[in-house]
Amino acid sequence: MREAVEKARELFLEGLPLSTMVDRRLALDLDLFSRGGLRVLEKIARLNYDVLAARPAISKAERVRLLLGSLARTAFRRAAP
């Protein structure tokens, strides 16, 4: 599981710059998807990679923070041509 999490983390981080290459609406979706995925991976690592014992879920408060952060990043970013 540790190797799968690390590979997924690499892919999410590699994909994050894509949000700067598209229009703002898609950028918001890409940013939220990537950062939400990274947050889940952090939670899996905190569970010592034992996803059968507990579900790595993102709380409502964390979702709001992710959304606000993504909105801020995309709002102040120049739209792609």
N, CA, C and O atoms as CSV, one atom per row, in Angstrom:
chain,resi,resn,atom,element,x,y,z
A,1,MET,N,N,0.828,-1.186,0.000
A,1,MET,CA,C,0.000,0.000,0.000
A,1,MET,C,C,0.878,1.258,0.000
A,1,MET,O,O,0.547,2.244,-0.658
A,2,ARG,N,N,1.971,1.226,0.720
A,2,ARG,CA,C,2.860,2.382,0.799
A,2,ARG,C,C,3.356,2.777,-0.598
A,2,ARG,O,O,3.388,3.961,-0.933
A,3,GLU,N,N,3.735,1.808,-1.395
A,3,GLU,CA,C,4.230,2.094,-2.750
A,3,GLU,C,C,3.128,2.689,-3.626
A,3,GLU,O,O,3.385,3.606,-4.407
A,4,ALA,N,N,1.917,2.177,-3.502
A,4,ALA,CA,C,0.796,2.690,-4.283
A,4,ALA,C,C,0.490,4.135,-3.895
A,4,ALA,O,O,0.204,4.965,-4.757
A,5,VAL,N,N,0.550,4.431,-2.607
A,5,VAL,CA,C,0.295,5.793,-2.127
A,5,VAL,C,C,1.370,6.745,-2.658
A,5,VAL,O,O,1.060,7.848,-3.107
A,6,GLU,N,N,2.618,6.319,-2.605
A,6,GLU,CA,C,3.705,7.178,-3.088
A,6,GLU,C,C,3.591,7.432,-4.592
A,6,GLU,O,O,3.817,8.553,-5.047
A,7,LYS,N,N,3.247,6.415,-5.354
A,7,LYS,CA,C,3.074,6.580,-6.797
A,7,LYS,C,C,1.899,7.517,-7.081
A,7,LYS,O,O,1.999,8.394,-7.939
A,8,ALA,N,N,0.798,7.336,-6.373
A,8,ALA,CA,C,-0.368,8.207,-6.550
A,8,ALA,C,C,-0.015,9.648,-6.190
A,8,ALA,O,O,-0.442,10.579,-6.872
A,9,ARG,N,N,0.762,9.837,-5.123
A,9,ARG,CA,C,1.182,11.179,-4.704
A,9,ARG,C,C,2.002,11.832,-5.821
A,9,ARG,O,O,1.783,12.997,-6.155
A,10,GLU,N,N,2.935,11.090,-6.390
A,10,GLU,CA,C,3.747,11.606,-7.496
A,10,GLU,C,C,2.859,12.051,-8.656
A,10,GLU,O,O,3.070,13.120,-9.230
A,11,LEU,N,N,1.872,11.235,-8.997
A,11,LEU,CA,C,0.989,11.559,-10.119
A,11,LEU,C,C,0.124,12.788,-9.827
A,11,LEU,O,O,-0.057,13.639,-10.698
A,12,PHE,N,N,-0.407,12.882,-8.614
A,12,PHE,CA,C,-1.189,14.066,-8.246
A,12,PHE,C,C,-0.325,15.326,-8.321
A,12,PHE,O,O,-0.763,16.344,-8.858
A,13,LEU,N,N,0.889,15.266,-7.792
A,13,LEU,CA,C,1.776,16.425,-7.812
A,13,LEU,C,C,2.190,16.783,-9.235
A,13,LEU,O,O,2.313,17.959,-9.576
A,14,GLU,N,N,2.399,15.777,-10.049
A,14,GLU,CA,C,2.744,16.013,-11.452
A,14,GLU,C,C,1.586,16.676,-12.202
A,14,GLU,O,O,1.805,17.489,-13.100
A,15,GLY,N,N,0.367,16.328,-11.830
A,15,GLY,CA,C,-0.803,16.868,-12.503
A,15,GLY,C,C,-1.252,18.237,-12.021
A,15,GLY,O,O,-1.999,18.916,-12.725
A,16,LEU,N,N,-0.819,18.660,-10.846
A,16,LEU,CA,C,-1.254,19.956,-10.300
A,16,LEU,C,C,-1.019,21.132,-11.259
A,16,LEU,O,O,-1.903,21.980,-11.381
A,17,PRO,N,N,0.113,21.221,-11.934
A,17,PRO,CA,C,0.322,22.363,-12.845
A,17,PRO,C,C,-0.678,22.431,-14.001
A,17,PRO,O,O,-0.810,23.479,-14.635
A,18,LEU,N,N,-1.374,21.349,-14.282
A,18,LEU,CA,C,-2.370,21.382,-15.349
A,18,LEU,C,C,-3.449,22.427,-15.082
A,18,LEU,O,O,-4.016,22.992,-16.017
A,19,SER,N,N,-3.729,22.680,-13.823
A,19,SER,CA,C,-4.783,23.643,-13.493
A,19,SER,C,C,-4.420,25.062,-13.913
A,19,SER,O,O,-5.298,25.920,-14.004
A,20,THR,N,N,-3.148,25.321,-14.171
A,20,THR,CA,C,-2.736,26.650,-14.634
A,20,THR,C,C,-2.811,26.760,-16.157
A,20,THR,O,O,-2.588,27.836,-16.711
A,21,MET,N,N,-3.123,25.662,-16.832
A,21,MET,CA,C,-3.118,25.636,-18.296
A,21,MET,C,C,-4.506,25.600,-18.917
A,21,MET,O,O,-4.645,25.512,-20.136
A,22,VAL,N,N,-5.523,25.668,-18.084
A,22,VAL,CA,C,-6.900,25.561,-18.576
A,22,VAL,C,C,-7.715,26.741,-18.065
A,22,VAL,O,O,-7.228,27.532,-17.258
A,23,ASP,N,N,-8.969,26.862,-18.539
A,23,ASP,CA,C,-9.798,27.969,-18.066
A,23,ASP,C,C,-10.125,27.780,-16.583
A,23,ASP,O,O,-9.963,26.694,-16.026
A,24,ARG,N,N,-10.580,28.843,-15.972
A,24,ARG,CA,C,-10.779,28.847,-14.511
A,24,ARG,C,C,-11.767,27.795,-14.017
A,24,ARG,O,O,-11.559,27.208,-12.955
A,25,ARG,N,N,-12.829,27.550,-14.764
A,25,ARG,CA,C,-13.828,26.574,-14.299
A,25,ARG,C,C,-13.217,25.183,-14.199
A,25,ARG,O,O,-13.410,24.480,-13.207
A,26,LEU,N,N,-12.477,24.793,-15.233
A,26,LEU,CA,C,-11.825,23.492,-15.205
A,26,LEU,C,C,-10.670,23.495,-14.207
A,26,LEU,O,O,-10.396,22.484,-13.561
A,27,ALA,N,N,-9.998,24.636,-14.086
A,27,ALA,CA,C,-8.883,24.752,-13.150
A,27,ALA,C,C,-9.345,24.461,-11.717
A,27,ALA,O,O,-8.648,23.788,-10.958
A,28,LEU,N,N,-10.514,24.967,-11.361
A,28,LEU,CA,C,-11.052,24.724,-10.021
A,28,LEU,C,C,-11.273,23.234,-9.800
A,28,LEU,O,O,-10.904,22.701,-8.753
A,29,ASP,N,N,-11.869,22.564,-10.769
A,29,ASP,CA,C,-12.098,21.121,-10.651
A,29,ASP,C,C,-10.789,20.346,-10.521
A,29,ASP,O,O,-10.664,19.461,-9.675
A,30,LEU,N,N,-9.824,20.684,-11.358
A,30,LEU,CA,C,-8.532,19.989,-11.319
A,30,LEU,C,C,-7.815,20.219,-9.998
A,30,LEU,O,O,-7.254,19.291,-9.415
A,31,ASP,N,N,-7.836,21.456,-9.531
A,31,ASP,CA,C,-7.168,21.780,-8.276
A,31,ASP,C,C,-7.820,21.043,-7.103
A,31,ASP,O,O,-7.129,20.461,-6.267
A,32,LEU,N,N,-9.146,21.071,-7.048
A,32,LEU,CA,C,-9.860,20.373,-5.975
A,32,LEU,C,C,-9.621,18.868,-6.015
A,32,LEU,O,O,-9.382,18.242,-4.982
A,33,PHE,N,N,-9.687,18.293,-7.206
A,33,PHE,CA,C,-9.472,16.857,-7.357
A,33,PHE,C,C,-8.077,16.468,-6.872
A,33,PHE,O,O,-7.919,15.511,-6.115
A,34,SER,N,N,-7.075,17.215,-7.313
A,34,SER,CA,C,-5.689,16.893,-6.950
A,34,SER,C,C,-5.431,17.077,-5.464
A,34,SER,O,O,-4.855,16.203,-4.817
A,35,ARG,N,N,-5.850,18.198,-4.929
A,35,ARG,CA,C,-5.585,18.471,-3.514
A,35,ARG,C,C,-6.425,17.578,-2.587
A,35,ARG,O,O,-5.977,17.197,-1.506
A,36,GLY,N,N,-7.631,17.256,-3.020
A,36,GLY,CA,C,-8.439,16.303,-2.256
A,36,GLY,C,C,-7.796,14.927,-2.255
A,36,GLY,O,O,-7.755,14.251,-1.227
A,37,GLY,N,N,-7.298,14.521,-3.408
A,37,GLY,CA,C,-6.605,13.243,-3.507
A,37,GLY,C,C,-5.359,13.202,-2.639
A,37,GLY,O,O,-5.097,12.207,-1.963
A,38,LEU,N,N,-4.595,14.284,-2.660
A,38,LEU,CA,C,-3.402,14.351,-1.816
A,38,LEU,C,C,-3.763,14.282,-0.336
A,38,LEU,O,O,-3.048,13.671,0.458
A,39,ARG,N,N,-4.873,14.909,0.026
A,39,ARG,CA,C,-5.321,14.872,1.436
A,39,ARG,C,C,-5.690,13.456,1.851
A,39,ARG,O,O,-5.362,13.025,2.957
A,40,VAL,N,N,-6.370,12.734,0.972
A,40,VAL,CA,C,-6.719,11.341,1.273
A,40,VAL,C,C,-5.445,10.507,1.426
A,40,VAL,O,O,-5.359,9.663,2.318
A,41,LEU,N,N,-4.474,10.736,0.573
A,41,LEU,CA,C,-3.211,9.998,0.678
A,41,LEU,C,C,-2.509,10.282,2.002
A,41,LEU,O,O,-1.928,9.377,2.603
A,42,GLU,N,N,-2.559,11.546,2.464
A,42,GLU,CA,C,-1.990,11.882,3.775
A,42,GLU,C,C,-2.687,11.091,4.876
A,42,GLU,O,O,-2.041,10.576,5.789
A,43,LYS,N,N,-3.997,11.001,4.781
A,43,LYS,CA,C,-4.764,10.276,5.795
A,43,LYS,C,C,-4.438,8.782,5.771
A,43,LYS,O,O,-4.365,8.143,6.821
A,44,ILE,N,N,-4.244,8.236,4.588
A,44,ILE,CA,C,-3.865,6.822,4.483
A,44,ILE,C,C,-2.511,6.605,5.161
A,44,ILE,O,O,-2.329,5.625,5.883
A,45,ALA,N,N,-1.569,7.509,4.933
A,45,ALA,CA,C,-0.253,7.397,5.574
A,45,ALA,C,C,-0.382,7.486,7.097
A,45,ALA,O,O,0.294,6.754,7.820
A,46,ARG,N,N,-1.253,8.383,7.587
A,46,ARG,CA,C,-1.456,8.508,9.039
A,46,ARG,C,C,-2.065,7.248,9.645
A,46,ARG,O,O,-1.863,6.954,10.823
A,47,LEU,N,N,-2.810,6.510,8.831
A,47,LEU,CA,C,-3.397,5.246,9.294
A,47,LEU,C,C,-2.398,4.099,9.189
A,47,LEU,O,O,-2.749,2.931,9.352
A,48,ASN,N,N,-1.147,4.457,8.915
A,48,ASN,CA,C,-0.097,3.465,8.720
A,48,ASN,C,C,-0.446,2.525,7.565
A,48,ASN,O,O,-0.118,1.339,7.586
A,49,TYR,N,N,-1.112,3.079,6.571
A,49,TYR,CA,C,-1.466,2.387,5.318
A,49,TYR,C,C,-2.445,1.235,5.522
A,49,TYR,O,O,-2.587,0.382,4.646
A,50,ASP,N,N,-3.116,1.202,6.664
A,50,ASP,CA,C,-4.091,0.147,6.945
A,50,ASP,C,C,-5.495,0.687,6.665
A,50,ASP,O,O,-6.190,1.134,7.578
A,51,VAL,N,N,-5.901,0.641,5.405
A,51,VAL,CA,C,-7.193,1.198,5.015
A,51,VAL,C,C,-8.351,0.247,5.311
A,51,VAL,O,O,-9.514,0.620,5.152
A,52,LEU,N,N,-8.048,-0.953,5.731
A,52,LEU,CA,C,-9.110,-1.886,6.091
A,52,LEU,C,C,-9.602,-1.658,7.515
A,52,LEU,O,O,-10.747,-1.975,7.835
A,53,ALA,N,N,-8.751,-1.114,8.364
A,53,ALA,CA,C,-9.124,-0.864,9.760
A,53,ALA,C,C,-9.985,0.385,9.901
A,53,ALA,O,O,-10.873,0.436,10.752
A,54,ALA,N,N,-9.726,1.394,9.066
A,54,ALA,CA,C,-10.473,2.653,9.133
A,54,ALA,C,C,-10.499,3.275,7.746
A,54,ALA,O,O,-9.577,3.099,6.950
A,55,ARG,N,N,-11.560,3.996,7.478
A,55,ARG,CA,C,-11.715,4.650,6.181
A,55,ARG,C,C,-11.082,6.042,6.222
A,55,ARG,O,O,-11.401,6.838,7.105
A,56,PRO,N,N,-10.190,6.341,5.276
A,56,PRO,CA,C,-9.571,7.666,5.244
A,56,PRO,C,C,-10.517,8.687,4.622
A,56,PRO,O,O,-10.519,8.872,3.405
A,57,ALA,N,N,-11.313,9.346,5.443
A,57,ALA,CA,C,-12.334,10.275,4.949
A,57,ALA,C,C,-11.932,11.722,5.210
A,57,ALA,O,O,-11.221,12.026,6.168
A,58,ILE,N,N,-12.402,12.599,4.337
A,58,ILE,CA,C,-12.174,14.031,4.497
A,58,ILE,C,C,-13.413,14.631,5.170
A,58,ILE,O,O,-14.535,14.455,4.696
A,59,SER,N,N,-13.194,15.332,6.267
A,59,SER,CA,C,-14.314,15.907,7.018
A,59,SER,C,C,-14.938,17.081,6.255
A,59,SER,O,O,-14.358,17.587,5.294
A,60,LYS,N,N,-16.112,17.500,6.691
A,60,LYS,CA,C,-16.775,18.649,6.061
A,60,LYS,C,C,-15.931,19.910,6.188
A,60,LYS,O,O,-15.835,20.696,5.245
A,61,ALA,N,N,-15.328,20.100,7.340
A,61,ALA,CA,C,-14.479,21.279,7.544
A,61,ALA,C,C,-13.281,21.245,6.604
A,61,ALA,O,O,-12.905,22.274,6.041
A,62,GLU,N,N,-12.685,20.086,6.431
A,62,GLU,CA,C,-11.554,19.966,5.505
A,62,GLU,C,C,-11.995,20.220,4.063
A,62,GLU,O,O,-11.262,20.823,3.280
A,63,ARG,N,N,-13.187,19.759,3.724
A,63,ARG,CA,C,-13.716,20.007,2.373
A,63,ARG,C,C,-13.893,21.498,2.125
A,63,ARG,O,O,-13.568,22.005,1.051
A,64,VAL,N,N,-14.412,22.192,3.130
A,64,VAL,CA,C,-14.601,23.641,3.002
A,64,VAL,C,C,-13.248,24.323,2.817
A,64,VAL,O,O,-13.109,25.197,1.961
A,65,ARG,N,N,-12.240,23.930,3.618
A,65,ARG,CA,C,-10.902,24.519,3.482
A,65,ARG,C,C,-10.313,24.242,2.104
A,65,ARG,O,O,-9.721,25.128,1.487
A,66,LEU,N,N,-10.477,23.009,1.620
A,66,LEU,CA,C,-9.981,22.675,0.283
A,66,LEU,C,C,-10.660,23.537,-0.779
A,66,LEU,O,O,-10.003,24.049,-1.685
A,67,LEU,N,N,-11.977,23.692,-0.661
A,67,LEU,CA,C,-12.721,24.491,-1.628
A,67,LEU,C,C,-12.286,25.957,-1.592
A,67,LEU,O,O,-12.045,26.561,-2.637
A,68,LEU,N,N,-12.187,26.522,-0.397
A,68,LEU,CA,C,-11.784,27.920,-0.282
A,68,LEU,C,C,-10.373,28.144,-0.822
A,68,LEU,O,O,-10.106,29.147,-1.485
A,69,GLY,N,N,-9.484,27.213,-0.537
A,69,GLY,CA,C,-8.118,27.323,-1.057
A,69,GLY,C,C,-8.089,27.244,-2.578
A,69,GLY,O,O,-7.386,28.014,-3.231
A,70,SER,N,N,-8.851,26.316,-3.137
A,70,SER,CA,C,-8.906,26.178,-4.595
A,70,SER,C,C,-9.545,27.398,-5.236
A,70,SER,O,O,-9.084,27.869,-6.276
A,71,LEU,N,N,-10.609,27.916,-4.619
A,71,LEU,CA,C,-11.247,29.125,-5.140
A,71,LEU,C,C,-10.267,30.299,-5.146
A,71,LEU,O,O,-10.197,31.050,-6.119
A,72,ALA,N,N,-9.523,30.450,-4.071
A,72,ALA,CA,C,-8.558,31.545,-3.982
A,72,ALA,C,C,-7.467,31.396,-5.037
A,72,ALA,O,O,-7.111,32.362,-5.711
A,73,ARG,N,N,-6.939,30.183,-5.176
A,73,ARG,CA,C,-5.879,29.969,-6.166
A,73,ARG,C,C,-6.365,30.244,-7.584
A,73,ARG,O,O,-5.657,30.874,-8.370
A,74,THR,N,N,-7.553,29.781,-7.914
A,74,THR,CA,C,-8.039,29.953,-9.284
A,74,THR,C,C,-8.567,31.359,-9.532
A,74,THR,O,O,-8.499,31.841,-10.663
A,75,ALA,N,N,-9.081,32.019,-8.530
A,75,ALA,CA,C,-9.616,33.373,-8.713
A,75,ALA,C,C,-8.514,34.368,-9.044
A,75,ALA,O,O,-8.736,35.307,-9.808
A,76,PHE,N,N,-7.346,34.175,-8.484
A,76,PHE,CA,C,-6.264,35.123,-8.678
A,76,PHE,C,C,-5.289,34.692,-9.771
A,76,PHE,O,O,-4.268,35.341,-10.000
A,77,ARG,N,N,-5.610,33.624,-10.420
A,77,ARG,CA,C,-4.768,33.129,-11.498
A,77,ARG,C,C,-5.277,33.687,-12.816
A,77,ARG,O,O,-6.487,33.796,-13.016
A,78,ARG,N,N,-4.395,34.031,-13.691
A,78,ARG,CA,C,-4.799,34.531,-15.014
A,78,ARG,C,C,-5.407,33.383,-15.809
A,78,ARG,O,O,-4.857,32.282,-15.838
A,79,ALA,N,N,-6.526,33.638,-16.447
A,79,ALA,CA,C,-7.206,32.618,-17.253
A,79,ALA,C,C,-6.330,32.228,-18.429
A,79,ALA,O,O,-5.638,33.064,-19.010
A,80,ALA,N,N,-6.370,30.939,-18.776
A,80,ALA,CA,C,-5.619,30.437,-19.921
A,80,ALA,C,C,-6.243,30.951,-21.201
A,80,ALA,O,O,-7.462,31.105,-21.279
A,81,PRO,N,N,-5.417,31.219,-22.215
A,81,PRO,CA,C,-5.959,31.725,-23.483
A,81,PRO,C,C,-6.804,30.692,-24.203
A,81,PRO,O,O,-7.329,30.967,-25.282
